[in-house]
Amino acid sequence: MMQMGNEKFASSGSNDFLTFTLGHGEYGINIDKVQEIHAYAMLSRLARAADLSGDVTKLHGVIVPIVDIRTTFHRGLAEYSERSLVIILNVAKRVVGMLADGVCDVISLNADQIRPAHAYKGVIDTQYVMGVGTFDSRNLHLVDIEGLMSSRG
């Protein structure tokens, strides 16, 4: 969990992030939450998906809801294509898929590469952003994926 000041970003666990894109924005989520990545087109949609709230798929025998977080970060609605990806996550004691336009890489950030989200209040929506990381002149919104997925029920 992020702490203020010059203290470490994570008191325990990893400061390794999977970076992904939504529109023109680049985001990062803690790699410890990522289970796997699939092409959206390769997932089997369930026949009754229209009766459920949002998209779902069956993956390894488990029904997995697919969440589009683009609206949370004001990136508009996704246009699904053969290049769309689903990041399968283990968050909030469940398995959930998250749509992404692309996956960039896995990076490690030191505490001095991460600025607290509150420093950007008014510039970016910081409700589900733990901090902003800088890596190779890229600014990454570090997403509180546990908080975001927990808020979705």
N, CA, C and O atoms as a DFTB+ gen file, in Angstrom:
612 C
 N C O
     1  1       0.830      -1.181       0.000
     2  2       0.000       0.000       0.000
     3  2       0.875       1.245       0.000
     4  3       1.910       1.273       0.665
     5  1       0.465       2.288      -0.749
     6  2       1.256       3.492      -0.862
     7  2       1.252       4.280       0.441
     8  3       0.237       4.373       1.131
     9  1       2.396       4.835       0.754
    10  2       2.512       5.679       1.923
    11  2       3.001       7.045       1.464
    12  3       3.608       7.163       0.400
    13  1       2.743       8.066       2.252
    14  2       3.116       9.425       1.885
    15  2       4.593       9.685       2.136
    16  3       5.273       8.918       2.818
    17  1       5.065      10.776       1.572
    18  2       6.420      11.226       1.826
    19  2       7.456      10.399       1.097
    20  3       7.201       9.888       0.006
    21  1       8.633      10.269       1.704
    22  2       9.747       9.558       1.091
    23  2       9.781       8.086       1.455
    24  3      10.765       7.403       1.172
    25  1       8.715       7.581       2.083
    26  2       8.675       6.172       2.448
    27  2       8.488       5.327       1.212
    28  3       8.130       5.840       0.152
    29  1       8.724       4.055       1.336
    30  2       8.583       3.137       0.206
    31  2       7.152       3.073      -0.292
    32  3       6.207       3.212       0.484
    33  1       6.999       2.864      -1.589
    34  2       5.679       2.725      -2.202
    35  2       4.994       1.493      -1.669
    36  3       3.828       1.557      -1.278
    37  1       5.685       0.375      -1.645
    38  2       5.114      -0.867      -1.127
    39  2       5.911      -1.270       0.096
    40  3       7.127      -1.448       0.029
    41  1       5.219      -1.411       1.211
    42  2       5.916      -1.826       2.421
    43  2       6.264      -3.305       2.360
    44  3       7.206      -3.759       3.010
    45  1       5.494      -4.057       1.570
    46  2       5.810      -5.457       1.329
    47  2       5.294      -5.800      -0.046
    48  3       4.448      -5.082      -0.580
    49  1       5.767      -6.851      -0.622
    50  2       5.315      -7.236      -1.952
    51  2       6.173      -6.611      -3.028
    52  3       7.303      -6.188      -2.783
    53  1       5.623      -6.561      -4.206
    54  2       6.390      -6.200      -5.383
    55  2       6.141      -4.766      -5.821
    56  3       5.028      -4.258      -5.684
    57  1       7.157      -4.118      -6.341
    58  2       7.032      -2.860      -7.054
    59  2       7.223      -3.133      -8.538
    60  3       7.722      -2.283      -9.276
    61  1       6.820      -4.328      -8.972
    62  2       6.849      -4.709     -10.376
    63  2       5.450      -4.545     -10.939
    64  3       4.472      -4.980     -10.331
    65  1       5.359      -3.916     -12.104
    66  2       4.071      -3.597     -12.691
    67  2       3.977      -4.091     -14.126
    68  3       4.929      -3.981     -14.899
    69  1       2.817      -4.636     -14.470
    70  2       2.489      -4.923     -15.860
    71  2       1.930      -3.627     -16.422
    72  3       0.969      -3.080     -15.880
    73  1       2.520      -3.131     -17.502
    74  2       2.029      -1.893     -18.093
    75  2       1.148      -2.218     -19.289
    76  3       1.423      -3.137     -20.060
    77  1       0.077      -1.435     -19.421
    78  2      -0.887      -1.650     -20.502
    79  2      -1.429      -0.309     -20.962
    80  3      -1.277       0.703     -20.278
    81  1      -2.057      -0.312     -22.122
    82  2      -2.615       0.915     -22.667
    83  2      -4.128       0.861     -22.726
    84  3      -4.733      -0.186     -22.956
    85  1      -4.714       2.024     -22.511
    86  2      -6.135       2.280     -22.727
    87  2      -6.175       3.582     -23.513
    88  3      -5.836       4.635     -22.973
    89  1      -6.573       3.532     -24.752
    90  2      -6.508       4.732     -25.576
    91  2      -5.064       5.180     -25.668
    92  3      -4.176       4.387     -25.980
    93  1      -4.831       6.469     -25.392
    94  2      -3.465       7.001     -25.453
    95  2      -2.779       7.006     -24.088
    96  3      -1.640       7.457     -23.970
    97  1      -3.466       6.508     -23.057
    98  2      -2.890       6.495     -21.720
    99  2      -2.171       5.190     -21.435
   100  3      -2.529       4.138     -21.965
   101  1      -1.152       5.274     -20.591
   102  2      -0.422       4.071     -20.187
   103  2      -0.584       3.887     -18.684
   104  3      -0.433       4.826     -17.903
   105  1      -0.892       2.662     -18.302
   106  2      -1.234       2.321     -16.928
   107  2      -0.376       1.161     -16.457
   108  3       0.226       0.445     -17.257
   109  1      -0.331       0.989     -15.136
   110  2       0.388      -0.132     -14.563
   111  2      -0.428      -0.753     -13.437
   112  3      -1.089      -0.052     -12.670
   113  1      -0.370      -2.079     -13.352
   114  2      -0.984      -2.793     -12.236
   115  2       0.062      -3.719     -11.643
   116  3       0.937      -4.224     -12.346
   117  1      -0.040      -3.932     -10.352
   118  2       0.914      -4.792      -9.666
   119  2       0.920      -6.169     -10.307
   120  3      -0.132      -6.795     -10.445
   121  1       2.071      -6.638     -10.690
   122  2       2.207      -7.915     -11.402
   123  2       1.722      -9.092     -10.556
   124  3       1.343     -10.131     -11.097
   125  1       1.734      -8.934      -9.234
   126  2       1.274     -10.009      -8.359
   127  2      -0.209     -10.315      -8.547
   128  3      -0.664     -11.398      -8.179
   129  1      -0.964      -9.384      -9.111
   130  2      -2.405      -9.567      -9.334
   131  2      -2.719     -10.227     -10.669
   132  3      -3.854     -10.646     -10.897
   133  1      -1.726     -10.327     -11.559
   134  2      -1.946     -10.831     -12.919
   135  2      -1.787     -12.340     -12.960
   136  3      -0.780     -12.884     -12.506
   137  1      -2.791     -13.011     -13.508
   138  2      -2.759     -14.464     -13.664
   139  2      -2.277     -14.846     -15.062
   140  3      -1.387     -15.682     -15.208
   141  1      -2.870     -14.229     -16.094
   142  2      -2.498     -14.521     -17.475
   143  2      -3.079     -13.460     -18.397
   144  3      -3.868     -12.620     -17.967
   145  1      -2.684     -13.502     -19.672
   146  2      -3.156     -12.552     -20.677
   147  2      -3.639     -13.338     -21.885
   148  3      -2.987     -14.285     -22.325
   149  1      -4.804     -12.931     -22.423
   150  2      -5.380     -13.613     -23.583
   151  2      -5.804     -12.594     -24.629
   152  3      -6.151     -11.460     -24.298
   153  1      -5.774     -13.000     -25.883
   154  2      -6.371     -12.189     -26.940
   155  2      -7.878     -12.245     -26.764
   156  3      -8.435     -13.321     -26.543
   157  1      -8.543     -11.107     -26.857
   158  2      -9.987     -11.053     -26.660
   159  2     -10.692     -11.969     -27.655
   160  3     -11.653     -12.653     -27.301
   161  1     -10.228     -11.983     -28.872
   162  2     -10.858     -12.794     -29.922
   163  2     -10.732     -14.286     -29.654
   164  3     -11.518     -15.069     -30.188
   165  1      -9.779     -14.694     -28.853
   166  2      -9.551     -16.113     -28.585
   167  2     -10.430     -16.642     -27.452
   168  3     -10.512     -17.853     -27.248
   169  1     -11.078     -15.756     -26.722
   170  2     -11.919     -16.198     -25.617
   171  2     -13.278     -16.626     -26.139
   172  3     -13.811     -16.037     -27.079
   173  1     -13.825     -17.646     -25.527
   174  2     -15.164     -18.125     -25.883
   175  2     -16.180     -17.362     -25.066
   176  3     -16.166     -17.417     -23.836
   177  1     -17.068     -16.645     -25.748
   178  2     -18.143     -15.960     -25.036
   179  2     -19.247     -16.958     -24.767
   180  3     -19.533     -17.823     -25.595
   181  1     -19.858     -16.835     -23.621
   182  2     -20.928     -17.742     -23.253
   183  2     -22.214     -17.375     -23.988
   184  3     -22.480     -16.199     -24.238
   185  1     -22.994     -18.369     -24.327
   186  2     -24.238     -18.155     -25.070
   187  2     -25.195     -17.241     -24.320
   188  3     -25.916     -16.467     -24.951
   189  1     -25.225     -17.306     -23.000
   190  2     -26.155     -16.506     -22.203
   191  2     -25.546     -15.181     -21.762
   192  3     -26.111     -14.509     -20.900
   193  1     -24.408     -14.788     -22.330
   194  2     -23.744     -13.562     -21.893
   195  2     -24.652     -12.351     -22.003
   196  3     -24.525     -11.423     -21.204
   197  1     -25.569     -12.326     -22.972
   198  2     -26.464     -11.179     -23.136
   199  2     -27.413     -11.042     -21.954
   200  3     -27.902      -9.944     -21.687
   201  1     -27.683     -12.129     -21.240
   202  2     -28.579     -12.085     -20.082
   203  2     -27.872     -11.628     -18.815
   204  3     -28.525     -11.327     -17.816
   205  1     -26.565     -11.572     -18.844
   206  2     -25.789     -11.219     -17.659
   207  2     -25.316      -9.776     -17.775
   208  3     -25.350      -9.197     -18.861
   209  1     -24.875      -9.191     -16.663
   210  2     -24.376      -7.821     -16.711
   211  2     -22.932      -7.831     -17.201
   212  3     -22.021      -8.201     -16.460
   213  1     -22.730      -7.428     -18.433
   214  2     -21.396      -7.372     -19.011
   215  2     -20.985      -8.679     -19.657
   216  3     -21.734      -9.657     -19.637
   217  1     -19.790      -8.691     -20.230
   218  2     -19.259      -9.867     -20.893
   219  2     -18.721     -10.861     -19.874
   220  3     -18.207     -10.477     -18.824
   221  1     -18.844     -12.115     -20.192
   222  2     -18.248     -13.181     -19.383
   223  2     -17.654     -14.197     -20.349
   224  3     -18.027     -14.254     -21.521
   225  1     -16.744     -14.977     -19.849
   226  2     -16.157     -16.062     -20.617
   227  2     -15.916     -17.226     -19.677
   228  3     -15.944     -17.073     -18.456
   229  1     -15.683     -18.371     -20.251
   230  2     -15.316     -19.536     -19.451
   231  2     -13.841     -19.798     -19.717
   232  3     -13.423     -19.985     -20.860
   233  1     -13.075     -19.807     -18.658
   234  2     -11.636     -19.964     -18.766
   235  2     -11.187     -21.004     -17.748
   236  3     -11.350     -20.809     -16.544
   237  1     -10.631     -22.092     -18.222
   238  2     -10.182     -23.180     -17.352
   239  2     -11.319     -23.689     -16.469
   240  3     -11.103     -24.057     -15.315
   241  1     -12.531     -23.705     -17.022
   242  2     -13.682     -24.214     -16.309
   243  2     -14.319     -23.241     -15.338
   244  3     -15.235     -23.612     -14.605
   245  1     -13.853     -22.005     -15.320
   246  2     -14.360     -20.993     -14.398
   247  2     -15.017     -19.873     -15.200
   248  3     -14.468     -19.419     -16.204
   249  1     -16.199     -19.427     -14.753
   250  2     -16.864     -18.287     -15.375
   251  2     -16.133     -17.024     -14.927
   252  3     -16.012     -16.758     -13.731
   253  1     -15.643     -16.246     -15.899
   254  2     -14.855     -15.058     -15.605
   255  2     -15.559     -13.828     -16.176
   256  3     -15.755     -13.743     -17.388
   257  1     -15.943     -12.874     -15.324
   258  2     -16.508     -11.626     -15.850
   259  2     -15.402     -10.793     -16.497
   260  3     -14.270     -10.757     -16.014
   261  1     -15.748     -10.127     -17.594
   262  2     -14.803      -9.269     -18.305
   263  2     -15.233      -7.819     -18.072
   264  3     -16.370      -7.452     -18.371
   265  1     -14.330      -7.002     -17.542
   266  2     -14.628      -5.626     -17.166
   267  2     -13.870      -4.673     -18.088
   268  3     -12.680      -4.851     -18.349
   269  1     -14.585      -3.659     -18.575
   270  2     -13.963      -2.602     -19.370
   271  2     -13.782      -1.393     -18.452
   272  3     -14.760      -0.737     -18.094
   273  1     -12.537      -1.093     -18.068
   274  2     -12.284       0.012     -17.134
   275  2     -12.039       1.334     -17.850
   276  3     -11.704       2.330     -17.210
   277  1     -12.202       1.355     -19.179
   278  2     -11.952       2.585     -19.940
   279  2     -12.789       3.755     -19.427
   280  3     -12.289       4.876     -19.343
   281  1     -14.054       3.512     -19.081
   282  2     -14.912       4.608     -18.636
   283  2     -14.447       5.157     -17.289
   284  3     -14.605       6.349     -17.024
   285  1     -13.881       4.315     -16.445
   286  2     -13.363       4.760     -15.149
   287  2     -12.284       5.819     -15.346
   288  3     -12.200       6.778     -14.580
   289  1     -11.460       5.641     -16.376
   290  2     -10.357       6.568     -16.640
   291  2     -10.643       7.497     -17.813
   292  3      -9.727       8.063     -18.409
   293  1     -11.932       7.648     -18.139
   294  2     -12.382       8.586     -19.176
   295  2     -11.677       8.351     -20.517
   296  3     -11.197       9.290     -21.153
   297  1     -11.626       7.092     -20.929
   298  2     -10.989       6.722     -22.191
   299  2     -12.012       6.287     -23.237
   300  3     -11.643       5.704     -24.257
   301  1     -13.292       6.564     -22.994
   302  2     -14.338       6.207     -23.952
   303  2     -14.638       4.722     -23.902
   304  3     -14.143       4.002     -23.035
   305  1     -15.452       4.277     -24.841
   306  2     -15.802       2.863     -24.915
   307  2     -14.800       2.126     -25.797
   308  3     -14.282       2.676     -26.769
   309  1     -14.542       0.887     -25.442
   310  2     -13.581       0.080     -26.196
   311  2     -14.146      -0.288     -27.551
   312  3     -15.343      -0.535     -27.698
   313  1     -13.281      -0.321     -28.525
   314  2     -13.616      -0.869     -29.830
   315  2     -12.847      -2.177     -29.925
   316  3     -11.634      -2.183     -30.131
   317  1     -13.562      -3.282     -29.774
   318  2     -12.913      -4.582     -29.732
   319  2     -12.410      -4.954     -31.117
   320  3     -13.098      -4.770     -32.122
   321  1     -11.206      -5.477     -31.144
   322  2     -10.615      -5.935     -32.398
   323  2      -9.776      -7.165     -32.109
   324  3      -9.684      -7.611     -30.965
   325  1      -9.170      -7.706     -33.143
   326  2      -8.308      -8.869     -32.955
   327  2      -7.076      -8.519     -32.131
   328  3      -6.375      -9.414     -31.660
   329  1      -6.804      -7.224     -31.950
   330  2      -5.649      -6.799     -31.161
   331  2      -6.004      -6.523     -29.698
   332  3      -5.112      -6.297     -28.881
   333  1      -7.299      -6.540     -29.361
   334  2      -7.712      -6.309     -27.972
   335  2      -7.256      -7.471     -27.096
   336  3      -7.188      -8.619     -27.534
   337  1      -6.948      -7.141     -25.860
   338  2      -6.452      -8.143     -24.912
   339  2      -7.300      -8.169     -23.654
   340  3      -7.942      -7.181     -23.297
   341  1      -7.293      -9.306     -22.994
   342  2      -7.925      -9.441     -21.687
   343  2      -6.835      -9.871     -20.709
   344  3      -6.182     -10.898     -20.892
   345  1      -6.658      -9.065     -19.674
   346  2      -5.710      -9.386     -18.608
   347  2      -6.519     -10.084     -17.521
   348  3      -7.427      -9.490     -16.938
   349  1      -6.192     -11.337     -17.252
   350  2      -6.896     -12.107     -16.226
   351  2      -6.213     -11.823     -14.889
   352  3      -5.004     -11.999     -14.740
   353  1      -7.018     -11.380     -13.922
   354  2      -6.511     -10.938     -12.628
   355  2      -7.080     -11.771     -11.489
   356  3      -8.178     -12.318     -11.591
   357  1      -6.329     -11.860     -10.416
   358  2      -6.808     -12.395      -9.144
   359  2      -6.884     -11.221      -8.189
   360  3      -5.883     -10.817      -7.599
   361  1      -8.110     -10.667      -8.041
   362  2      -8.297      -9.506      -7.177
   363  2      -9.572      -9.656      -6.373
   364  3     -10.524     -10.313      -6.794
   365  1      -9.568      -9.042      -5.227
   366  2     -10.746      -9.037      -4.356
   367  2     -11.315     -10.439      -4.177
   368  3     -12.532     -10.629      -4.181
   369  1     -10.437     -11.410      -4.021
   370  2     -10.799     -12.813      -3.772
   371  2     -11.609     -13.441      -4.903
   372  3     -12.432     -14.325      -4.668
   373  1     -11.370     -12.976      -6.141
   374  2     -12.034     -13.577      -7.297
   375  2     -11.181     -13.397      -8.543
   376  3     -10.228     -12.619      -8.561
   377  1     -11.547     -14.135      -9.582
   378  2     -10.881     -14.035     -10.882
   379  2     -11.746     -13.162     -11.770
   380  3     -12.953     -13.379     -11.884
   381  1     -11.127     -12.176     -12.397
   382  2     -11.838     -11.249     -13.269
   383  2     -10.928     -10.887     -14.439
   384  3      -9.707     -10.829     -14.294
   385  1     -11.531     -10.646     -15.589
   386  2     -10.780     -10.208     -16.759
   387  2     -10.944      -8.715     -16.954
   388  3     -12.012      -8.163     -16.689
   389  1      -9.884      -8.054     -17.419
   390  2      -9.913      -6.617     -17.664
   391  2      -9.477      -6.364     -19.103
   392  3      -8.412      -6.820     -19.518
   393  1     -10.283      -5.648     -19.857
   394  2      -9.949      -5.340     -21.238
   395  2      -8.838      -4.302     -21.307
   396  3      -8.799      -3.366     -20.507
   397  1      -7.941      -4.474     -22.262
   398  2      -6.872      -3.507     -22.508
   399  2      -6.646      -3.411     -24.010
   400  3      -6.872      -4.371     -24.745
   401  1      -6.200      -2.250     -24.453
   402  2      -5.887      -2.071     -25.869
   403  2      -4.572      -2.752     -26.223
   404  3      -4.388      -3.208     -27.352
   405  1      -3.671      -2.820     -25.271
   406  2      -2.389      -3.464     -25.503
   407  2      -1.635      -3.629     -24.205
   408  3      -1.898      -2.922     -23.232
   409  1      -0.702      -4.555     -24.187
   410  2       0.177      -4.767     -23.045
   411  2       1.576      -4.378     -23.486
   412  3       2.041      -4.798     -24.546
   413  1       2.243      -3.577     -22.672
   414  2       3.566      -3.076     -23.044
   415  2       4.685      -3.967     -22.522
   416  3       5.375      -4.624     -23.301
   417  1       4.864      -3.989     -21.206
   418  2       5.947      -4.775     -20.618
   419  2       5.764      -4.860     -19.113
   420  3       4.792      -4.340     -18.565
   421  1       6.693      -5.512     -18.457
   422  2       6.741      -5.561     -16.996
   423  2       7.935      -4.726     -16.582
   424  3       9.046      -4.916     -17.077
   425  1       7.693      -3.802     -15.668
   426  2       8.771      -2.918     -15.219
   427  2       8.869      -2.948     -13.700
   428  3       7.899      -3.250     -13.004
   429  1      10.051      -2.632     -13.202
   430  2      10.282      -2.468     -11.767
   431  2      10.497      -0.989     -11.499
   432  3      11.263      -0.325     -12.197
   433  1       9.823      -0.487     -10.493
   434  2       9.974       0.917     -10.117
   435  2      10.513       1.023      -8.706
   436  3      10.078       0.299      -7.811
   437  1      11.459       1.924      -8.509
   438  2      11.948       2.261      -7.178
   439  2      11.031       3.323      -6.590
   440  3      10.301       3.990      -7.323
   441  1      11.065       3.480      -5.283
   442  2      10.213       4.463      -4.613
   443  2      10.430       5.865      -5.167
   444  3       9.479       6.643      -5.248
   445  1      11.672       6.211      -5.555
   446  2      11.924       7.562      -6.072
   447  2      11.390       7.763      -7.493
   448  3      11.416       8.884      -8.002
   449  1      10.913       6.714      -8.133
   450  2      10.313       6.822      -9.464
   451  2       8.794       6.963      -9.394
   452  3       8.131       7.071     -10.426
   453  1       8.245       6.962      -8.183
   454  2       6.791       6.997      -8.008
   455  2       6.406       8.239      -7.207
   456  3       6.898       8.471      -6.102
   457  1       5.516       9.024      -7.798
   458  2       4.991      10.202      -7.121
   459  2       3.569       9.892      -6.645
   460  3       2.829       9.193      -7.336
   461  1       3.180      10.402      -5.476
   462  2       1.837      10.116      -4.963
   463  2       0.761      10.700      -5.876
   464  3       0.946      11.760      -6.473
   465  1      -0.353      10.000      -5.973
   466  2      -1.448      10.413      -6.854
   467  2      -2.015      11.765      -6.443
   468  3      -2.413      12.551      -7.302
   469  1      -2.059      12.051      -5.140
   470  2      -2.663      13.310      -4.691
   471  2      -1.955      14.525      -5.276
   472  3      -2.546      15.602      -5.347
   473  1      -0.708      14.375      -5.695
   474  2       0.017      15.478      -6.322
   475  2      -0.575      15.854      -7.677
   476  3      -0.293      16.930      -8.204
   477  1      -1.401      14.962      -8.244
   478  2      -2.004      15.190      -9.556
   479  2      -3.496      15.459      -9.474
   480  3      -4.172      15.538     -10.500
   481  1      -4.013      15.601      -8.262
   482  2      -5.457      15.825      -8.100
   483  2      -5.866      17.064      -8.905
   484  3      -5.231      18.115      -8.820
   485  1      -6.915      16.917      -9.669
   486  2      -7.359      17.991     -10.539
   487  2      -6.806      17.872     -11.947
   488  3      -7.376      18.422     -12.889
   489  1      -5.692      17.153     -12.097
   490  2      -5.095      16.937     -13.414
   491  2      -5.531      15.590     -13.977
   492  3      -5.844      15.469     -15.162
   493  1      -5.549      14.575     -13.108
   494  2      -6.029      13.246     -13.484
   495  2      -7.036      12.787     -12.438
   496  3      -7.049      13.284     -11.313
   497  1      -7.873      11.838     -12.820
   498  2      -8.814      11.247     -11.867
   499  2      -8.011      10.297     -10.985
   500  3      -7.519       9.270     -11.453
   501  1      -7.883      10.644      -9.713
   502  2      -7.017       9.883      -8.810
   503  2      -7.764       8.886      -7.937
   504  3      -7.166       8.291      -7.040
   505  1      -9.048       8.690      -8.176
   506  2      -9.828       7.808      -7.308
   507  2      -9.237       6.405      -7.230
   508  3      -9.172       5.829      -6.145
   509  1      -8.808       5.848      -8.352
   510  2      -8.242       4.492      -8.359
   511  2      -6.791       4.483      -8.825
   512  3      -6.308       3.477      -9.344
   513  1      -6.102       5.596      -8.641
   514  2      -4.686       5.685      -8.999
   515  2      -3.882       5.805      -7.710
   516  3      -4.095       6.725      -6.920
   517  1      -2.955       4.867      -7.502
   518  2      -2.135       4.860      -6.280
   519  2      -0.974       5.839      -6.390
   520  3      -0.495       6.367      -5.387
   521  1      -0.531       6.072      -7.614
   522  2       0.597       6.949      -7.840
   523  2       0.875       7.056      -9.316
   524  3       0.238       6.396     -10.137
   525  1       1.846       7.907      -9.648
   526  2       2.269       8.053     -11.037
   527  2       3.746       7.688     -11.080
   528  3       4.581       8.313     -10.426
   529  1       4.045       6.662     -11.863
   530  2       5.423       6.203     -11.992
   531  2       6.068       6.773     -13.241
   532  3       5.401       6.982     -14.254
   533  1       7.358       7.021     -13.169
   534  2       8.115       7.488     -14.319
   535  2       9.133       6.422     -14.677
   536  3       9.911       5.976     -13.833
   537  1       9.118       6.018     -15.951
   538  2      10.024       4.977     -16.424
   539  2      10.382       5.298     -17.870
   540  3       9.492       5.389     -18.716
   541  1      11.667       5.471     -18.169
   542  2      12.124       5.791     -19.530
   543  2      11.319       6.938     -20.134
   544  3      10.858       6.836     -21.270
   545  1      11.148       8.008     -19.402
   546  2      10.399       9.212     -19.796
   547  2       8.921       8.957     -20.060
   548  3       8.251       9.784     -20.679
   549  1       8.408       7.822     -19.598
   550  2       6.978       7.518     -19.703
   551  2       6.344       7.749     -18.346
   552  3       6.932       7.416     -17.317
   553  1       5.145       8.321     -18.338
   554  2       4.372       8.475     -17.112
   555  2       3.299       7.401     -17.082
   556  3       2.491       7.291     -18.004
   557  1       3.297       6.615     -16.027
   558  2       2.368       5.499     -15.880
   559  2       1.426       5.758     -14.718
   560  3       1.870       6.057     -13.609
   561  1       0.129       5.646     -14.966
   562  2      -0.852       5.728     -13.891
   563  2      -0.893       4.353     -13.225
   564  3      -1.291       3.369     -13.849
   565  1      -0.485       4.288     -11.973
   566  2      -0.429       3.025     -11.255
   567  2      -1.779       2.784     -10.589
   568  3      -2.147       3.463      -9.631
   569  1      -2.500       1.813     -11.111
   570  2      -3.894       1.583     -10.764
   571  2      -4.030       0.765      -9.478
   572  3      -3.341      -0.236      -9.283
   573  1      -4.924       1.213      -8.620
   574  2      -5.322       0.450      -7.438
   575  2      -6.356      -0.562      -7.918
   576  3      -7.558      -0.345      -7.770
   577  1      -5.893      -1.654      -8.486
   578  2      -6.793      -2.613      -9.125
   579  2      -7.680      -3.314      -8.108
   580  3      -8.822      -3.647      -8.427
   581  1      -7.193      -3.547      -6.897
   582  2      -8.031      -4.141      -5.835
   583  2      -9.205      -3.222      -5.526
   584  3     -10.350      -3.672      -5.482
   585  1      -8.933      -1.952      -5.314
   586  2      -9.984      -0.986      -5.009
   587  2     -10.961      -0.827      -6.154
   588  3     -12.171      -0.761      -5.939
   589  1     -10.447      -0.765      -7.359
   590  2     -11.302      -0.606      -8.538
   591  2     -12.227      -1.791      -8.734
   592  3     -13.427      -1.610      -8.937
   593  1     -11.689      -3.003      -8.676
   594  2     -12.521      -4.187      -8.886
   595  2     -13.470      -4.426      -7.718
   596  3     -14.577      -4.922      -7.924
   597  1     -13.062      -4.086      -6.497
   598  2     -13.948      -4.230      -5.339
   599  2     -15.138      -3.287      -5.432
   600  3     -16.232      -3.611      -4.969
   601  1     -14.924      -2.125      -6.030
   602  2     -16.018      -1.154      -6.156
   603  2     -17.053      -1.583      -7.176
   604  3     -18.162      -1.049      -7.194
   605  1     -16.708      -2.539      -8.025
   606  2     -17.620      -3.002      -9.069
   607  2     -18.491      -4.143      -8.594
   608  3     -19.272      -4.682      -9.377
   609  1     -18.383      -4.523      -7.352
   610  2     -19.251      -5.573      -6.791
   611  2     -18.695      -6.878      -7.003
   612  3     -19.290      -7.876      -6.597
